[in-house]
Amino acid sequence: MSTLVRASELAQRVVVTYGGEDVAQIKDIVYAANGGEIGAFTLAGRGLFAGPLKVGLPWAAVVGLGQDAVIIESEDALVPLADLFDAADGPVSSGRADILKSEVLTDAGTSLGRVSDVIIGIGDTQGGQADVVGYQIDPAETLGRGKLPLLIPLPDTLSASGEHLMVPAAAANYLTDDLASFGSAIDAFRSQLGGAS
Amino acid sequence: MQWWVWLIIVIVIILVVLGAFIAVQARRRSGGVIINDRKRGKK
């Protein structure tokens, strides 16, 4: 079982070493387009005058994730951003896209709304995998679900790009506004997809 | 103009510049969710 958290709850958490040194704060969450696995965090410096850092934090280097801080062994765990994004084989700049405010479309071509947050499932075991399991969307008017944010589950074989985020049309049947019950919505949705294939 | 008018103008300019700096810093530090789409451009 995994714990569900919103990406916005992770952003701006302080990164602290075992030695108690306060080295940075979380800026962006970086995940893989294929599979949705969380790969790394980009970082910003601490203090009003500090901007984004040129180093990032690989997910594998996180040894503890608390309510207020992310724990790493030491500052050596941070790696240059170029290494994080070049870890496979793509270009550094053209291969990245912030998905907040991107439009969510079903594979039938219906707009469900725009992404306002991302739901991450974090494995309960230390060092476990973390995956993007859903989006929080500001629903499209055509959906007729009011203006309150809704949560939409994603298939476990997520495929995404920055401009439009495609989801199976069946995902619209599992929209919920409650994070506590979202886990069961994800399971039901994925079971239906598994049964259909 | 009176000296205090210049003083007020200078103070207003300083406040505007400071506000703009803080706004830019807040934007630079604000977070997002990034797809690492390593295969884009190869399709």
gemmi code that builds the backbone of each chain (N, CA, C; Angstrom):
import gemmi

chains = {
    "A": [
        ("MET", (0.848, -1.192, 0.000), (0.000, 0.000, 0.000), (0.884, 1.243, 0.000)),
        ("SER", (0.417, 2.298, -0.610), (1.223, 3.509, -0.668), (0.446, 4.692, -0.077)),
        ("THR", (1.197, 5.709, 0.288), (0.611, 6.929, 0.820), (0.420, 7.915, -0.322)),
        ("LEU", (-0.752, 8.556, -0.355), (-1.019, 9.518, -1.417), (-0.766, 10.929, -0.908)),
        ("VAL", (-0.002, 11.678, -1.655), (0.243, 13.086, -1.308), (0.133, 13.941, -2.567)),
        ("ARG", (-0.241, 15.182, -2.365), (-0.256, 16.120, -3.483), (1.177, 16.626, -3.708)),
        ("ALA", (1.514, 16.855, -4.975), (2.849, 17.379, -5.302), (3.079, 18.723, -4.621)),
        ("SER", (2.014, 19.521, -4.495), (2.169, 20.847, -3.875), (2.561, 20.731, -2.401)),
        ("GLU", (2.254, 19.564, -1.781), (2.639, 19.381, -0.381), (4.139, 19.088, -0.263)),
        ("LEU", (4.712, 18.503, -1.322), (6.152, 18.219, -1.296), (6.962, 19.465, -1.638)),
        ("ALA", (6.409, 20.289, -2.519), (7.149, 21.481, -2.945), (7.428, 22.370, -1.736)),
        ("GLN", (8.604, 22.922, -1.722), (9.085, 23.834, -0.691), (9.415, 23.161, 0.635)),
        ("ARG", (9.352, 21.820, 0.663), (9.867, 21.155, 1.875), (11.375, 21.328, 1.939)),
        ("VAL", (11.880, 21.460, 3.124), (13.299, 21.690, 3.333), (14.067, 20.380, 3.163)),
        ("VAL", (15.226, 20.470, 2.521), (16.095, 19.299, 2.385), (17.181, 19.403, 3.448)),
        ("VAL", (17.233, 18.394, 4.309), (18.145, 18.431, 5.456), (19.023, 17.178, 5.442)),
        ("THR", (20.301, 17.359, 5.770), (21.217, 16.214, 5.823), (21.130, 15.552, 7.203)),
        ("TYR", (21.708, 14.335, 7.290), (21.785, 13.662, 8.592), (22.511, 14.525, 9.616)),
        ("GLY", (23.444, 15.344, 9.110), (24.192, 16.217, 10.015), (23.396, 17.425, 10.481)),
        ("GLY", (22.163, 17.548, 9.989), (21.306, 18.655, 10.421), (21.474, 19.908, 9.582)),
        ("GLU", (22.251, 19.786, 8.511), (22.473, 20.956, 7.671), (21.294, 21.141, 6.715)),
        ("ASP", (20.855, 22.380, 6.636), (19.695, 22.750, 5.841), (20.216, 23.197, 4.475)),
        ("VAL", (20.178, 22.309, 3.453), (20.912, 22.583, 2.217), (20.079, 23.209, 1.103)),
        ("ALA", (18.771, 22.996, 1.097), (17.960, 23.488, -0.020), (16.486, 23.293, 0.315)),
        ("GLN", (15.638, 23.658, -0.623), (14.223, 23.287, -0.502), (13.749, 22.775, -1.857)),
        ("ILE", (12.732, 21.916, -1.813), (12.221, 21.296, -3.037), (11.584, 22.365, -3.916)),
        ("LYS", (11.886, 22.325, -5.201), (11.260, 23.252, -6.147), (10.290, 22.489, -7.068)),
        ("ASP", (10.827, 21.704, -7.967), (9.978, 20.950, -8.900), (10.068, 19.459, -8.622)),
        ("ILE", (9.002, 18.769, -8.974), (9.016, 17.307, -8.925), (9.155, 16.819, -10.368)),
        ("VAL", (10.110, 15.944, -10.606), (10.387, 15.473, -11.966), (9.980, 14.010, -12.066)),
        ("TYR", (9.132, 13.688, -13.047), (8.744, 12.289, -13.191), (8.886, 11.842, -14.640)),
        ("ALA", (8.961, 10.536, -14.817), (9.196, 9.967, -16.144), (7.909, 9.968, -16.947)),
        ("ALA", (8.007, 10.363, -18.212), (6.830, 10.394, -19.080), (6.254, 8.994, -19.265)),
        ("ASN", (7.121, 8.020, -19.304), (6.640, 6.652, -19.487), (6.676, 5.916, -18.156)),
        ("GLY", (5.518, 5.721, -17.573), (5.436, 4.992, -16.315), (5.106, 5.873, -15.126)),
        ("GLY", (5.443, 7.141, -15.190), (5.067, 8.070, -14.118), (5.925, 7.979, -12.872)),
        ("GLU", (7.055, 7.291, -12.950), (7.893, 7.142, -11.759), (8.588, 8.461, -11.423)),
        ("ILE", (8.538, 8.839, -10.135), (9.228, 10.051, -9.692), (10.734, 9.798, -9.766)),
        ("GLY", (11.427, 10.671, -10.488), (12.858, 10.447, -10.664), (13.711, 11.341, -9.791)),
        ("ALA", (13.254, 12.583, -9.591), (14.124, 13.534, -8.901), (13.340, 14.783, -8.508)),
        ("PHE", (14.002, 15.620, -7.736), (13.482, 16.950, -7.413), (14.487, 17.984, -7.898)),
        ("THR", (13.999, 19.072, -8.439), (14.886, 20.216, -8.606), (14.808, 21.028, -7.320)),
        ("LEU", (15.807, 21.853, -7.091), (15.926, 22.503, -5.783), (16.077, 24.016, -5.916)),
        ("ALA", (15.657, 24.703, -4.876), (15.932, 26.136, -4.756), (16.724, 26.325, -3.472)),
        ("GLY", (17.524, 27.391, -3.461), (18.312, 27.671, -2.267), (17.427, 28.171, -1.137)),
        ("ARG", (17.989, 28.253, 0.026), (17.265, 28.742, 1.195), (17.481, 30.245, 1.318)),
        ("GLY", (16.482, 30.938, 1.777), (16.623, 32.378, 1.960), (15.984, 33.155, 0.819)),
        ("LEU", (15.622, 34.379, 1.101), (14.889, 35.213, 0.148), (15.667, 35.467, -1.134)),
        ("PHE", (16.972, 35.584, -1.023), (17.768, 35.982, -2.177), (18.255, 34.798, -3.004)),
        ("ALA", (18.003, 33.603, -2.553), (18.485, 32.411, -3.260), (17.505, 32.019, -4.354)),
        ("GLY", (18.029, 31.716, -5.517), (17.200, 31.270, -6.628), (17.290, 29.769, -6.801)),
        ("PRO", (16.901, 29.266, -7.990), (17.008, 27.837, -8.263), (18.464, 27.389, -8.233)),
        ("LEU", (18.693, 26.167, -7.787), (20.055, 25.629, -7.737), (20.357, 24.851, -9.016)),
        ("LYS", (21.637, 24.692, -9.289), (22.049, 23.936, -10.483), (22.230, 22.459, -10.170)),
        ("VAL", (21.852, 22.077, -8.967), (21.892, 20.655, -8.605), (20.472, 20.191, -8.269)),
        ("GLY", (20.253, 18.909, -8.416), (18.965, 18.313, -8.098), (19.135, 17.143, -7.149)),
        ("LEU", (18.012, 16.631, -6.686), (18.035, 15.527, -5.726), (17.353, 14.307, -6.343)),
        ("PRO", (18.124, 13.267, -6.670), (17.493, 12.039, -7.188), (16.609, 11.407, -6.111)),
        ("TRP", (15.486, 10.852, -6.518), (14.571, 10.213, -5.554), (15.304, 9.118, -4.774)),
        ("ALA", (16.204, 8.412, -5.471), (16.903, 7.296, -4.827), (17.769, 7.761, -3.663)),
        ("ALA", (18.113, 9.045, -3.638), (18.989, 9.555, -2.571), (18.201, 10.032, -1.349)),
        ("VAL", (16.870, 9.990, -1.450), (16.045, 10.419, -0.310), (15.985, 9.279, 0.705)),
        ("VAL", (16.413, 9.542, 1.928), (16.389, 8.483, 2.945), (15.223, 8.652, 3.915)),
        ("GLY", (14.606, 9.819, 3.909), (13.451, 10.031, 4.782), (12.590, 11.151, 4.226)),
        ("LEU", (11.265, 10.934, 4.295), (10.345, 11.947, 3.782), (9.340, 12.244, 4.886)),
        ("GLY", (9.552, 13.355, 5.582), (8.667, 13.688, 6.696), (7.668, 14.764, 6.329)),
        ("GLN", (6.863, 15.137, 7.306), (5.837, 16.168, 7.088), (6.460, 17.509, 6.719)),
        ("ASP", (7.639, 17.771, 7.269), (8.224, 19.106, 7.108), (9.538, 19.115, 6.357)),
        ("ALA", (10.176, 17.959, 6.220), (11.518, 17.959, 5.628), (11.780, 16.668, 4.866)),
        ("VAL", (12.703, 16.785, 3.921), (13.209, 15.635, 3.181), (14.631, 15.399, 3.673)),
        ("ILE", (14.917, 14.167, 4.071), (16.217, 13.864, 4.670), (17.116, 13.167, 3.646)),
        ("ILE", (18.346, 13.631, 3.554), (19.355, 12.969, 2.720), (20.580, 12.705, 3.590)),
        ("GLU", (21.449, 11.821, 3.111), (22.627, 11.487, 3.919), (23.571, 12.676, 4.054)),
        ("SER", (23.897, 13.269, 2.915), (24.814, 14.412, 2.937), (24.615, 15.200, 1.657)),
        ("GLU", (25.283, 16.329, 1.580), (25.172, 17.179, 0.399), (25.721, 16.494, -0.851)),
        ("ASP", (26.531, 15.460, -0.648), (27.086, 14.721, -1.785), (26.006, 14.007, -2.588)),
        ("ALA", (24.827, 13.843, -1.991), (23.743, 13.152, -2.688), (23.168, 13.992, -3.826)),
        ("LEU", (23.425, 15.301, -3.796), (22.899, 16.177, -4.839), (23.735, 16.022, -6.107)),
        ("VAL", (23.065, 16.015, -7.256), (23.787, 15.829, -8.521), (23.433, 16.984, -9.467)),
        ("PRO", (24.333, 17.306, -10.394), (24.039, 18.387, -11.347), (22.765, 18.100, -12.142)),
        ("LEU", (21.996, 19.166, -12.414), (20.737, 19.001, -13.151), (20.969, 18.350, -14.507)),
        ("ALA", (22.062, 18.720, -15.159), (22.347, 18.152, -16.482), (22.435, 16.628, -16.396)),
        ("ASP", (23.008, 16.124, -15.297), (23.121, 14.669, -15.137), (21.745, 14.045, -14.919)),
        ("LEU", (20.885, 14.751, -14.163), (19.551, 14.208, -13.895), (18.757, 14.058, -15.179)),
        ("PHE", (18.789, 15.105, -16.003), (17.960, 15.074, -17.208), (18.639, 14.349, -18.359)),
        ("ASP", (19.935, 14.177, -18.254), (20.652, 13.447, -19.292), (20.870, 11.999, -18.894)),
        ("ALA", (20.202, 11.609, -17.802), (20.445, 10.276, -17.278), (20.211, 9.207, -18.339)),
        ("ALA", (19.275, 9.456, -19.221), (19.063, 8.498, -20.305), (19.724, 9.023, -21.568)),
        ("ASP", (18.896, 9.578, -22.464), (19.509, 9.931, -23.734), (18.910, 11.174, -24.373)),
        ("GLY", (18.174, 11.955, -23.620), (17.479, 13.073, -24.256), (18.183, 14.399, -24.066)),
        ("PRO", (17.744, 15.408, -24.824), (18.292, 16.739, -24.656), (17.833, 17.345, -23.343)),
        ("VAL", (18.619, 18.211, -22.746), (18.300, 18.736, -21.430), (17.105, 19.675, -21.456)),
        ("SER", (17.070, 20.568, -22.414), (16.045, 21.600, -22.350), (14.740, 21.204, -23.030)),
        ("SER", (14.803, 20.560, -24.170), (13.566, 20.329, -24.911), (12.772, 19.158, -24.380)),
        ("GLY", (13.345, 18.383, -23.463), (12.644, 17.202, -23.007), (11.866, 17.403, -21.724)),
        ("ARG", (11.718, 18.655, -21.274), (11.057, 18.875, -20.002), (9.852, 19.782, -20.184)),
        ("ALA", (8.792, 19.515, -19.444), (7.614, 20.361, -19.531), (6.872, 20.328, -18.213)),
        ("ASP", (6.507, 21.505, -17.724), (5.699, 21.596, -16.511), (4.259, 21.296, -16.898)),
        ("ILE", (3.640, 20.352, -16.208), (2.295, 19.948, -16.616), (1.199, 20.719, -15.892)),
        ("LEU", (1.556, 21.521, -14.885), (0.503, 22.274, -14.210), (-0.158, 23.212, -15.219)),
        ("LYS", (-1.474, 23.234, -15.194), (-2.323, 24.005, -16.119), (-2.451, 23.352, -17.496)),
        ("SER", (-1.831, 22.191, -17.697), (-2.028, 21.475, -18.969), (-3.442, 20.911, -19.024)),
        ("GLU", (-3.946, 20.776, -20.241), (-5.303, 20.273, -20.421), (-5.319, 18.741, -20.381)),
        ("VAL", (-6.315, 18.202, -19.689), (-6.477, 16.744, -19.636), (-7.577, 16.344, -20.613)),
        ("LEU", (-7.228, 15.489, -21.559), (-8.183, 15.028, -22.565), (-8.373, 13.526, -22.436)),
        ("THR", (-9.597, 13.082, -22.680), (-9.786, 11.628, -22.753), (-9.366, 11.160, -24.134)),
        ("ASP", (-9.177, 9.842, -24.264), (-8.808, 9.320, -25.587), (-9.968, 9.401, -26.568)),
        ("ALA", (-11.158, 9.834, -26.060), (-12.280, 10.087, -26.963), (-12.319, 11.555, -27.374)),
        ("GLY", (-11.375, 12.344, -26.884), (-11.277, 13.739, -27.306), (-12.048, 14.717, -26.444)),
        ("THR", (-12.526, 14.300, -25.277), (-13.266, 15.194, -24.386), (-12.321, 15.841, -23.382)),
        ("SER", (-12.463, 17.143, -23.229), (-11.636, 17.832, -22.239), (-12.246, 17.652, -20.854)),
        ("LEU", (-11.422, 17.227, -19.906), (-11.912, 17.053, -18.529), (-11.569, 18.269, -17.666)),
        ("GLY", (-10.584, 19.047, -18.070), (-10.198, 20.210, -17.277), (-8.700, 20.431, -17.366)),
        ("ARG", (-8.218, 21.257, -16.454), (-6.788, 21.569, -16.454), (-6.149, 21.137, -15.126)),
        ("VAL", (-4.931, 20.662, -15.226), (-4.243, 20.131, -14.044), (-3.917, 21.257, -13.065)),
        ("SER", (-4.340, 21.104, -11.813), (-3.969, 22.081, -10.785), (-2.995, 21.468, -9.771)),
        ("ASP", (-2.897, 20.156, -9.750), (-1.946, 19.494, -8.859), (-1.785, 18.054, -9.340)),
        ("VAL", (-0.809, 17.376, -8.773), (-0.530, 15.997, -9.172), (-0.529, 15.139, -7.914)),
        ("ILE", (-1.142, 13.967, -7.998), (-1.196, 13.070, -6.841), (-0.097, 12.020, -6.985)),
        ("ILE", (0.687, 11.890, -5.945), (1.821, 10.965, -5.955), (1.588, 9.859, -4.943)),
        ("GLY", (1.796, 8.639, -5.369), (1.722, 7.489, -4.471), (3.128, 7.107, -4.039)),
        ("ILE", (3.379, 7.172, -2.748), (4.721, 6.883, -2.228), (4.689, 5.563, -1.487)),
        ("GLY", (5.571, 4.651, -1.899), (5.652, 3.354, -1.236), (5.968, 3.505, 0.237)),
        ("ASP", (5.369, 2.665, 1.069), (5.537, 2.807, 2.517), (6.903, 2.364, 3.010)),
        ("THR", (7.583, 1.550, 2.201), (8.914, 1.115, 2.636), (9.940, 2.169, 2.258)),
        ("GLN", (10.946, 2.326, 3.121), (11.996, 3.307, 2.841), (12.737, 2.938, 1.562)),
        ("GLY", (12.927, 3.950, 0.699), (13.586, 3.703, -0.570), (12.654, 3.134, -1.616)),
        ("GLY", (11.372, 3.012, -1.241), (10.394, 2.480, -2.189), (10.143, 3.464, -3.312)),
        ("GLN", (9.494, 2.940, -4.340), (9.236, 3.753, -5.513), (8.106, 4.744, -5.248)),
        ("ALA", (8.140, 5.870, -5.930), (7.034, 6.831, -5.889), (6.573, 7.064, -7.319)),
        ("ASP", (5.264, 7.093, -7.507), (4.719, 7.232, -8.857), (3.624, 8.286, -8.888)),
        ("VAL", (3.473, 8.904, -10.042), (2.313, 9.766, -10.272), (1.107, 8.853, -10.515)),
        ("VAL", (0.093, 8.958, -9.657), (-1.059, 8.051, -9.765), (-2.333, 8.778, -10.161)),
        ("GLY", (-2.292, 10.112, -10.159), (-3.502, 10.836, -10.531), (-3.238, 12.315, -10.693)),
        ("TYR", (-4.214, 12.996, -11.266), (-4.129, 14.445, -11.383), (-5.263, 15.067, -10.580)),
        ("GLN", (-4.991, 16.231, -10.010), (-6.085, 17.061, -9.506), (-6.381, 18.058, -10.610)),
        ("ILE", (-7.650, 18.153, -11.012), (-7.986, 19.042, -12.128), (-9.012, 20.082, -11.699)),
        ("ASP", (-8.925, 21.242, -12.328), (-10.019, 22.206, -12.277), (-10.942, 21.792, -13.412)),
        ("PRO", (-12.151, 21.272, -13.075), (-12.963, 20.629, -14.106), (-13.435, 21.590, -15.196)),
        ("ALA", (-13.510, 21.064, -16.419), (-14.057, 21.843, -17.529), (-15.545, 22.056, -17.288)),
        ("GLU", (-16.064, 23.179, -17.758), (-17.498, 23.487, -17.566), (-18.378, 22.419, -18.195)),
        ("THR", (-17.925, 21.882, -19.335), (-18.732, 20.887, -20.051), (-18.910, 19.600, -19.243)),
        ("LEU", (-18.072, 19.435, -18.230), (-18.164, 18.232, -17.394), (-19.376, 18.291, -16.465)),
        ("GLY", (-19.832, 19.507, -16.181), (-21.010, 19.680, -15.334), (-20.808, 19.233, -13.905)),
        ("ARG", (-19.578, 19.350, -13.392), (-19.281, 18.908, -12.022), (-18.941, 20.086, -11.109)),
        ("GLY", (-19.358, 21.300, -11.491), (-19.065, 22.457, -10.659), (-17.629, 22.906, -10.820)),
        ("LYS", (-17.177, 23.718, -9.864), (-15.837, 24.302, -10.000), (-14.837, 23.753, -8.986)),
        ("LEU", (-15.304, 22.898, -8.082), (-14.387, 22.350, -7.091), (-13.382, 21.409, -7.762)),
        ("PRO", (-12.147, 21.405, -7.292), (-11.136, 20.507, -7.882), (-11.549, 19.045, -7.756)),
        ("LEU", (-11.241, 18.270, -8.781), (-11.546, 16.840, -8.786), (-10.259, 16.055, -8.989)),
        ("LEU", (-10.264, 14.832, -8.496), (-9.116, 13.943, -8.656), (-9.435, 12.899, -9.711)),
        ("ILE", (-8.507, 12.694, -10.621), (-8.735, 11.716, -11.685), (-7.617, 10.673, -11.655)),
        ("PRO", (-7.992, 9.383, -11.608), (-6.948, 8.343, -11.538), (-6.272, 8.140, -12.883)),
        ("LEU", (-5.060, 7.642, -12.837), (-4.295, 7.375, -14.059), (-3.991, 5.887, -14.161)),
        ("PRO", (-3.855, 5.397, -15.379), (-3.439, 3.994, -15.531), (-2.008, 3.816, -15.043)),
        ("ASP", (-1.641, 2.605, -14.681), (-0.271, 2.406, -14.185), (0.761, 2.460, -15.308)),
        ("THR", (0.294, 2.380, -16.541), (1.208, 2.573, -17.670), (0.955, 3.955, -18.244)),
        ("LEU", (1.305, 4.962, -17.455), (1.073, 6.348, -17.836), (1.958, 6.732, -19.013)),
        ("SER", (1.397, 7.484, -19.937), (2.198, 8.073, -21.002), (1.757, 9.516, -21.138)),
        ("ALA", (2.675, 10.440, -21.060), (2.288, 11.850, -21.017), (3.313, 12.719, -21.706)),
        ("SER", (2.829, 13.858, -22.158), (3.727, 14.908, -22.625), (3.204, 16.214, -22.046)),
        ("GLY", (3.882, 17.323, -22.297), (3.552, 18.563, -21.608), (2.318, 19.283, -22.103)),
        ("GLU", (1.955, 19.148, -23.372), (0.907, 19.999, -23.917), (-0.485, 19.499, -23.518)),
        ("HIS", (-0.771, 18.268, -23.827), (-2.048, 17.667, -23.478), (-1.780, 16.349, -22.778)),
        ("LEU", (-2.577, 16.079, -21.765), (-2.400, 14.841, -21.015), (-3.575, 13.943, -21.354)),
        ("MET", (-3.272, 12.805, -21.933), (-4.330, 11.900, -22.380), (-4.615, 10.870, -21.292)),
        ("VAL", (-5.899, 10.639, -21.057), (-6.302, 9.584, -20.127), (-7.383, 8.748, -20.812)),
        ("PRO", (-7.542, 7.497, -20.418), (-8.632, 6.691, -20.969), (-9.982, 7.320, -20.598)),
        ("ALA", (-10.954, 7.213, -21.500), (-12.271, 7.817, -21.259), (-12.901, 7.279, -19.979)),
        ("ALA", (-12.585, 6.020, -19.640), (-13.171, 5.407, -18.437), (-12.752, 6.128, -17.163)),
        ("ALA", (-11.650, 6.869, -17.213), (-11.178, 7.587, -16.014), (-12.217, 8.588, -15.525)),
        ("ALA", (-13.026, 9.107, -16.449), (-14.045, 10.104, -16.077), (-15.093, 9.509, -15.140)),
        ("ASN", (-15.221, 8.168, -15.138), (-16.202, 7.518, -14.248), (-15.693, 7.404, -12.813)),
        ("TYR", (-14.414, 7.703, -12.598), (-13.818, 7.529, -11.272), (-13.365, 8.854, -10.660)),
        ("LEU", (-13.946, 9.948, -11.135), (-13.601, 11.251, -10.569), (-14.101, 11.345, -9.133)),
        ("THR", (-13.284, 11.897, -8.277), (-13.687, 12.096, -6.884), (-13.072, 13.402, -6.386)),
        ("ASP", (-13.644, 13.938, -5.312), (-13.061, 15.165, -4.757), (-12.399, 14.892, -3.409)),
        ("ASP", (-12.249, 13.610, -3.063), (-11.777, 13.249, -1.734), (-10.500, 12.411, -1.838)),
        ("LEU", (-9.401, 12.941, -1.333), (-8.117, 12.217, -1.431), (-8.148, 10.918, -0.633)),
        ("ALA", (-8.926, 10.905, 0.469), (-8.970, 9.703, 1.315), (-9.546, 8.499, 0.563)),
        ("SER", (-10.517, 8.758, -0.310), (-11.135, 7.645, -1.047), (-10.520, 7.475, -2.436)),
        ("PHE", (-9.527, 8.287, -2.730), (-8.958, 8.253, -4.079), (-8.190, 6.954, -4.337)),
        ("GLY", (-7.582, 6.406, -3.295), (-6.839, 5.157, -3.449), (-7.715, 4.045, -3.995)),
        ("SER", (-8.928, 3.935, -3.456), (-9.818, 2.876, -3.936), (-10.308, 3.182, -5.347)),
        ("ALA", (-10.446, 4.482, -5.673), (-10.843, 4.841, -7.045), (-9.760, 4.430, -8.040)),
        ("ILE", (-8.511, 4.611, -7.642), (-7.394, 4.206, -8.521), (-7.424, 2.695, -8.733)),
        ("ASP", (-7.584, 1.957, -7.615), (-7.602, 0.491, -7.723), (-8.731, 0.012, -8.626)),
        ("ALA", (-9.939, 0.600, -8.425), (-11.091, 0.183, -9.230), (-10.874, 0.508, -10.703)),
        ("PHE", (-10.340, 1.689, -10.944), (-10.090, 2.116, -12.329), (-9.076, 1.195, -13.003)),
        ("ARG", (-7.999, 0.899, -12.298), (-6.961, 0.060, -12.891), (-7.437, -1.386, -13.069)),
        ("SER", (-8.305, -1.818, -12.156), (-8.874, -3.164, -12.309), (-9.731, -3.226, -13.557)),
        ("GLN", (-10.523, -2.150, -13.763), (-11.373, -2.127, -14.957), (-10.521, -2.141, -16.232)),
        ("LEU", (-9.443, -1.357, -16.219), (-8.564, -1.338, -17.395), (-7.936, -2.695, -17.623)),
        ("GLY", (-7.507, -3.315, -16.515), (-6.891, -4.637, -16.619), (-7.862, -5.664, -17.143)),
        ("GLY", (-9.124, -5.563, -16.706), (-10.153, -6.506, -17.139), (-10.527, -6.309, -18.588)),
        ("ALA", (-10.452, -5.021, -19.019), (-10.860, -4.714, -20.395), (-9.835, -5.146, -21.413)),
        ("SER", (-8.531, -5.193, -20.969), (-7.477, -5.506, -21.950), (-7.288, -6.988, -22.104)),
    ],
    "B": [
        ("MET", (10.860, 71.723, -6.812), (10.002, 70.997, -5.862), (10.639, 70.996, -4.470)),
        ("GLN", (9.812, 70.821, -3.482), (10.304, 70.757, -2.099), (11.151, 69.477, -1.917)),
        ("TRP", (12.074, 69.512, -0.972), (12.953, 68.348, -0.745), (12.183, 67.094, -0.343)),
        ("TRP", (11.087, 67.306, 0.417), (10.344, 66.129, 0.900), (9.567, 65.445, -0.237)),
        ("VAL", (9.269, 66.186, -1.286), (8.615, 65.545, -2.445), (9.599, 64.567, -3.098)),
        ("TRP", (10.842, 65.019, -3.252), (11.873, 64.129, -3.808), (12.063, 62.902, -2.908)),
        ("LEU", (12.028, 63.137, -1.614), (12.190, 62.026, -0.672), (11.090, 60.978, -0.860)),
        ("ILE", (9.858, 61.477, -0.999), (8.735, 60.539, -1.186), (8.892, 59.781, -2.505)),
        ("ILE", (9.301, 60.494, -3.563), (9.488, 59.834, -4.865), (10.542, 58.727, -4.758)),
        ("VAL", (11.652, 59.038, -4.089), (12.726, 58.044, -3.932), (12.228, 56.837, -3.139)),
        ("ILE", (11.498, 57.109, -2.061), (10.979, 56.003, -1.237), (10.026, 55.134, -2.048)),
        ("VAL", (9.156, 55.763, -2.835), (8.206, 54.996, -3.651), (8.963, 54.133, -4.663)),
        ("ILE", (9.974, 54.707, -5.302), (10.757, 53.939, -6.287), (11.429, 52.743, -5.617)),
        ("ILE", (12.009, 52.971, -4.441), (12.663, 51.872, -3.714), (11.652, 50.775, -3.384)),
        ("LEU", (10.465, 51.157, -2.933), (9.443, 50.162, -2.576), (8.998, 49.376, -3.805)),
        ("VAL", (8.831, 50.066, -4.938), (8.397, 49.376, -6.163), (9.462, 48.373, -6.609)),
        ("VAL", (10.734, 48.819, -6.595), (11.824, 47.919, -7.009), (11.905, 46.719, -6.066)),
        ("LEU", (11.786, 46.980, -4.770), (11.843, 45.895, -3.785), (10.680, 44.914, -3.990)),
        ("GLY", (9.486, 45.440, -4.225), (8.313, 44.588, -4.453), (8.491, 43.732, -5.692)),
        ("ALA", (9.015, 44.358, -6.766), (9.233, 43.623, -8.012), (10.271, 42.524, -7.800)),
        ("PHE", (11.330, 42.829, -7.051), (12.369, 41.834, -6.787), (11.799, 40.643, -6.022)),
        ("ILE", (11.013, 40.938, -4.987), (10.428, 39.857, -4.182), (9.480, 39.011, -5.036)),
        ("ALA", (8.712, 39.672, -5.921), (7.782, 38.933, -6.782), (8.550, 38.021, -7.744)),
        ("VAL", (9.640, 38.559, -8.324), (10.439, 37.751, -9.261), (11.074, 36.576, -8.530)),
        ("GLN", (11.596, 36.819, -7.330), (12.209, 35.733, -6.558), (11.177, 34.663, -6.218)),
        ("ALA", (9.977, 35.083, -5.825), (8.925, 34.118, -5.481), (8.585, 33.259, -6.694)),
        ("ARG", (8.565, 33.897, -7.874), (8.247, 33.149, -9.091), (9.375, 32.177, -9.446)),
        ("ARG", (10.622, 32.615, -9.286), (11.762, 31.747, -9.586), (11.793, 30.538, -8.662)),
        ("ARG", (11.334, 30.736, -7.425), (11.426, 29.669, -6.436), (10.186, 28.788, -6.409)),
        ("SER", (9.126, 29.217, -7.105), (7.882, 28.443, -7.037), (8.060, 27.112, -7.773)),
        ("GLY", (7.340, 26.135, -7.335), (7.541, 24.786, -7.842), (6.584, 24.404, -8.944)),
        ("GLY", (6.868, 23.279, -9.560), (6.018, 22.733, -10.596), (6.180, 21.230, -10.641)),
        ("VAL", (5.565, 20.631, -11.635), (5.709, 19.194, -11.837), (6.182, 19.001, -13.274)),
        ("ILE", (7.353, 18.430, -13.420), (7.999, 18.369, -14.734), (8.016, 16.942, -15.242)),
        ("ILE", (7.615, 16.789, -16.492), (7.769, 15.488, -17.149), (9.160, 15.427, -17.741)),
        ("ASN", (9.876, 14.398, -17.433), (11.176, 14.177, -18.065), (10.931, 13.281, -19.271)),
        ("ASP", (10.529, 13.939, -20.367), (10.139, 13.215, -21.571), (11.369, 13.004, -22.433)),
        ("ARG", (12.106, 11.980, -22.125), (13.408, 11.810, -22.745), (13.329, 11.389, -24.199)),
        ("LYS", (12.135, 10.920, -24.588), (12.060, 10.426, -25.960), (11.464, 11.456, -26.905)),
        ("ARG", (11.027, 12.619, -26.328), (10.451, 13.616, -27.213), (11.514, 14.078, -28.208)),
        ("GLY", (11.075, 14.305, -29.434), (12.016, 14.754, -30.452), (12.617, 13.583, -31.216)),
        ("LYS", (12.378, 12.390, -30.685), (12.885, 11.211, -31.397), (11.756, 10.499, -32.118)),
        ("LYS", (10.491, 10.959, -31.824), (9.366, 10.259, -32.424), (9.292, 10.577, -33.905)),
    ],
}
model = gemmi.Model(1)
for chain_id, residues in chains.items():
    chain = gemmi.Chain(chain_id)
    for i, (resn, *xyz) in enumerate(residues, 1):
        res = gemmi.Residue()
        res.name, res.seqid = resn, gemmi.SeqId(i, " ")
        for name, pos in zip(("N", "CA", "C"), xyz):
            atom = gemmi.Atom()
            atom.name, atom.element = name, gemmi.Element(name[0])
            atom.pos, atom.b_iso = gemmi.Position(*pos), 0.0
            res.add_atom(atom)
        chain.add_residue(res)
    model.add_chain(chain)
structure = gemmi.Structure()
structure.add_model(model)
structure.setup_entities()
